[in-house]
Amino acid sequence: MESKVYFPKQYLHHQTVLYYTSTVFVSNYKKVKFTPLTLPSFFQKLSPWDPESLELRAECYIHLGNTRKAIQDLTPTAWLRNDNRAAFLKLSTLHYSLGENKESIGHVRECLKLNQDDKKCLSHFKQVKKLIKQLDSAEEHIKEERYQMAISNYESVMKTEPNVPYYTTKAKERICFCLVKEKMAAKAIDICSEAHQRDPRNINILRDRAEAFILNRDYGEAVEDYEEAMEFDKENNEIRDGLKRAQALLKFTPKKDYYKILGVERSANKEEIIHAYRQQARKWHPDKYRVDWEKRKAGKRFNDITSAKKVLTNPGTVMYMHLIMLIKPSMIVFRKL
């Protein structure tokens, strides 16, 4: 069971608490449960310009996962101490973890002004500068519609910085966007799904995956993604228009491409259809998946596979289904009222 650290009134003397807190950090910090009722709230009572107090409170905020508050406390300490390269470097790495590269490189430059040969600051400076160059280059390629080159740049970003989650998530989000622009539907759906798992409330990812589903003629999935995006931003006109378009496509294409679902040719006989059904059913059985979004996806796919087998082994429905499948999205005209 995790322990909590509280400070009774008799320990409110400044130096006593600093010693006690330092001991906690050195000996047992991984087992201490920091809460707003313990260390951070206590340090608010100390001198607002005492660097040691601010640094300790910043550490508390870091353990609480509140990077913004940590930055707020550390910023003055960088200037309150002479030659405080450690504070500038920490500020740089905290901004870096949030994807704020301009702020990050600004702080690490202050460190190098104090000592241009500081190995840690120099190494971090080179890392941030390299990453900024890759990110800027990728966005420039997107601006010029060179999507494959942008994808290559964002793949390089993930190799340059594999340890900070922000950059992997950002790279996957933008690769997802580029794949949709390149009309690579299947790959886009996979990458967009990975990005969505990392950042479930990102409406750009949901929008791009919805567009990938539309390219793949999975209109029901597209509607679901746009509806989910609408929950996070009801006033977004782009999302609203996308939802209407996906709903219209779903309405005009009521039947699914069952041959595509089973991965068989339209000339496939009953034996080939049953064989394909068994293979797909084994692959997409929901019990094989543990992650929630994968399990939901597998469940829907499994239901589609079962429906496909039922339809394609019934000769009476095949001809009607063929006629419905002739309808293409390009045949549907949308008019603005």
N, C-alpha and C positions, 0 to 999 in steps of 0.2 A: 504493500500500500504506500502511495506517495505521501511524503511529509510536507507540511506547510510551515512556513517560517513567519511568526508574528513577533512584533517588538512591543513588550509591555512598557509602561511609562518610565520605569526605573532605568531602561536602556536607551533613553532618548538623547543621551549625551553624544555629541557629534563623533568624537574619536572612538568611543566605545563601540558605536554602531558600525563605523567604518571597519574596525578590526573584526567585529563579529561577522559582518557581511562578507568581507574578504575571505575569512575562514570558510564560510559556507560555499563560496564559489570555488575555492581551491580544493576542498576536501570532498564535497558532496553535491556539486551543483546539478549533476544529472538526475539526482533523485529528489530534488526540491521542486515542489509544485508552486510556481510563481502565479499569483493572482493579483487583480487590481486592489485587493484588500491587504496585500502584504507589502512587498518591497517598493513597487512604484509609488503607491500612495504615501508611503512613509517618506520617501526621498523628496516629495513635494514640500515637506516641512523644513528641509535643510536650505542652506544658502543657495539662491538661484545662480550665483556666479562662482561656486566652489567647483573646480574642474573634477576633483576626485568624486564628489557626490554625483555630478552629472554623468561621469563615465560609468559609475556603478549602476545608476538608474538606466542608462542606455543598455547595459548588459541585461538588465531585467526585461526591458522591452524586447530585446532581441530574442530572449528565451520565450517570451509571450507571443512572438511572431509579429510584433508591431514594429516593422522596420521604419515607418514614417516617424514614429515617436522617438525611436533610437537616433535617427538622423537629426531630429530637432534638438535632442540633448547633446549630441556629440559636436555639432557645428560650432558652438561657442568655445568648447574646450580646445579646439584646434588652434585658436588664437590666444587663449588664456595662458598657455604654456609656451615656453621657448623651445624652438626646434622640435615641435610636436609632430614629427613625421608619421608616427603610429596612428594618430587621430586622422590625419589627412588620408592615409591609406585605407583606414577602416571606413571612412565616409565614402571614399571612392568605390570600395567593394560593395557597400550597402546600396548605393545608387545603381551600381552595375547589376546587382541582383534584381532590381526593379525594372531593368531595361532602360534606365536613364543615363545613356552613355555620354552625353555632353556634360552633364553634371559630374559624372564619374571621372572623365578625363580632366576636367577642371581641377578637381581636388588632388588628383595624383600629380598634376603639374606643380601644384603648390608644394608638394612633398619634394619634388625634384629641384625646385628652386632653393630649398634648404640644403639639399645634398644631391647633386646630379649623378652621383655614383651609387646611390642607395639601390641595392640589388632588387629588393622586393618591389619598390615603387617603379623602378625601371622596367622590371618584368611585367608588372600589371599595366603600365603605360603602353607597352608594345602590344599586349593582348587586346586592350580596349581599342587602340588605334586600328589594329588589324580587323577587328570585328565591325567597327564603324564603317570601314572601307567596303567590306563585304555587304553589309546591310544597305548602304547607300547605292552601291552598284546594282544590287538586286532590284531595288525600287526604281532605279533609272531604267533598267531593262523592262520592267512592267509598264512604266510610263510610255515607253517606245514600242510596247506590244511584242517584245522579244521574250516570250514566256519561257521557252526552253532554257535560255541563258539565265533567266531569273531563278528558275528551279535549280539549276546548277549552283548558283551563288548561295541559295538558301541551304542546299545540302552541305556546302562548305561551311556555312555558319554553324550547323549542328556538329560538324567535325572540330571546328575551332573552339567551340564552347559546349561540350557535352554534359557539363556538370551543373549548369544553372538552368532550372526548368523554364524560365521565361523565354529563353532563346530557342529552345526546342519547340515550345508551343507556338511561338511567333512564326518560326520557319515552317512548321506544318500547316499553320493557318494560311500562309501566303502560297505555299506549294499547292495546297488545295484549290485556292483561287486560280492559280495558273493552269492547273490541270483541267479545270472547267473551261477556261478560255480556249484551251487546246482541244476541247471536246473529247478528252480521254476519260470517259465516264466511269468505267469500272475502277481504274486506279484512283481517280478523284474521290470516289465514294469511300475507298479504304483509307486514304490519307485524311480526308475530312472527318471520318469517324474517329481516327486516332486523335486528331486535334480536338474534336468535340469531347472526347473522354477526358482530356487534359483541362479543357476550359468549357464546361457545360453551358455557361450563360452567355457565351460569345455569339451574338446574333449574326456576325459576318460569316462565321463557320457554318451555322445553321442555314443561312441563305445560300452559301456556295454548295453545301451538300444537297440542298433541295434542287438547285439547278443541275447538279450532277445526276440526281434521280430523274429529273425531267429528260435529260439527254438519254438516259437508260430506259425511258418509258415506264419508270416506276412512279406513276403519278400519285398513288396513295401515300407512298413514303415522302414524296415532295410536299404534299399537303400537310402531313404531320410535322415536318421540320419547320415549315412556314408558320404553322399554328403555334409551335413551341417558341419560335422567335417572337411572335406577336405577344406572347405572355410577358416577355421581358421588355418589349418596347412597342406599346400599342399605337403610338403616334408616328411610327416610321412608315412613310408612304411607299418606299421601295419594298418593304416587307409586305405591306398590305396588297400592293399590286401583284407581287409574286404569288401570294396566296390565291388571289382571284384567278390568276392565269393557271396555276396548278389545279385548282378546283374545276375550271372549265375543261382542261385537258382530261381530267379524270371522268368528268361527265360525258364527254364525247368518245371516250375509250373505255367502256364499261367492262370489257372482257380482257383478260390478260393473255400474253403470248405464252401459251402453255408449252409449246415446243421449245421455246427459249428457256423456260424454267427448268425443263428436264434436260436441256442440252442435246436435243435430237433433231434430225432433219425432218422436214414436213412429210417426207416420203417414208418415215419410219413405220414399221409394222408393230403389231401388238406386243410381240415378244421383245422387240428392241425397246419399246416404251416401258414395259415392266422392268426390264433389266436396268434401264436408266433410273427409274423410280427408286429401285432398291439402293443403288449407289448414292443417289442424292439424299435419300432418307437417312442413310447411315451417316453421311457427312453433316447434315444439318439438324440432327436430333438435338433438341434443347438441353437434354441432360448432359451433353458433352461440354457445355459452356458454363463458366462460373461468373464472369463479369455480367452485370445486369443488362447493359445495352447490347452485349453480344447474345445473351440469352433471349432477349426480346426479338432481336433480328432473326435469330435462328428459329424461334417459334413461328414467326410470320412466314419465313421461307419454308419451313416444314409444312405449314398449312397449305401454302401455294403448291408445293410438290404433290401433296395428297390430292388436292383439287385437280391438278394437271393430269395425274394418272387416271382419276375418275372420268374426266372429260374425254381424254384421248383414247381411252379404251371403250368408249361408247360411240359407235358409228353414227347414231342419230344426231349427235351434237357437233360432229366434226365439220360438216359443210357450213353450218351457220357460223361457227367460230372462225372459219377461214374468211368469210365475208367481212366479219367485224374487224379482223386483223388488217384488212386492206386500208383502213382509215389511218392516215398519218398526221402527225402534228402540223405539218406544213399545209395541210388541207383546211385547217381551222383558221378562220379569219376573225381577229378581234377588232372591234371598232370602239373608239372612245366616244362616249355620249356627251 
